[in-house]
Amino acid sequence: MNNGKYKVVYDKEFADYPKFEFKINGQSLTEINSNSNHKYTIETLGENSFRLKSIEKQTDSLTEFQKTLISNGKPYYEITNCKKDTINFTMRVNLHVISHSGKFVRLK
């Protein structure tokens, strides 16, 4: 994805997901209108897929077993189509399970 500001538009079946916008600068992504404004590094997984790695330290209370379960299905974005300033995506938990889908629309 190119540097700039984007908004997330979910597909109809995921319309109740929280909406947010983000800024991309190189390999960095920052949420800009959510409650948390998290910062991530974009980790490229292949030609059409990437994962977001949080820059902030995780201060969660998961057990080692829960962490192991999560690591077996690390969510990643798969780009399914790209036209000008609109990028269609599918968020996958793993190869067989889709979490949600929609579009990243470039604002500027």
N, C-alpha and C positions, 0 to 999 in steps of 0.2 A: 504494500500500500504506500501511496505517496504521502509526504509530509502534509499536514493540514489539519483541519477541524472536521469531525464527522459526527453524525447522529445515528443511533441505532433504531431501525424500524423493524419490529418483529412481524413475522407472518401471522395471519389471522388467528390460528389456533394457539398462539403464544402472546396474544395482544395484552394480557393482564400482567406480563412481566414488567418490571420497573424500567422505565425509559431512561436513557442517559446519553451524554455526548462525551467525546474524547478527542484529545489532540495527539497527533503522532509527530515526533521529531526524531528522525533517524530510526534507531532501534528502541526508542522509548515511547510508551503510551501512557497518558495521564487522563483519568476520568475528570471531567470538568464541571459537571452539574449534578453529581450524585451527592449523597450525604457524606461520603468518605473521601472522595478525590484521591483514590489509590493510584500509585505509580507502578508501572510494570516494564519489564524488558520483553521485547518481542523475540521469541526463540523460533527460528524457522525450522520446520520439520521436513519439508519437502517442497516441491514446486508449487503446490496449491494448499499448503497447510502450515499453521503456526500455533504456538502455545504462548500464553502470557505467564511470565514468572514474576511474582510480586517482589518489589525491591525492598519493601518494609519487612522487618522481622515479624514472623508470625508468632503471636502470643496466644495460641489456642490451648485448649485443655484436652486435646484428643489423646487417647491411650495409644500405646505403640501398635496394638492390634488394629485400631481404627485407621491409623496412619498407613499401615500396610495395606489395608483394604482400599483406601483412596489411591495409593500409588499404583495399584493394578489397573486403574482406569483414570488416567490423568486427562481431564478435558482438553480438547484442542479445537481450533476453528479450521474448517475446510472451506476454501473458496470454490463456489460452484459455478459462478458466472461473473463477468466483469464488463460493464458498459459505461464508458466515460466516467462519470462521478458516482456510479452506483455499483456496489460490490455485493453480490448475493453470497450468503454464508450459511453453513450448517455447523452448529456446535455439537461435537460428538464427545461422548464419554469414552467410547472405544469404537472399534471398527463396526460393531453391530448395534450400538445404542446411540440414538440421537437425543440430545438434551433439548435443543430448540434451534430455530432457524429464522432468517430474516435478511435484512440488507443493511450495509453501512453506506450512508449517503453523505458524500463530501459537501460540506457547507462553504468552505473557503480554503 
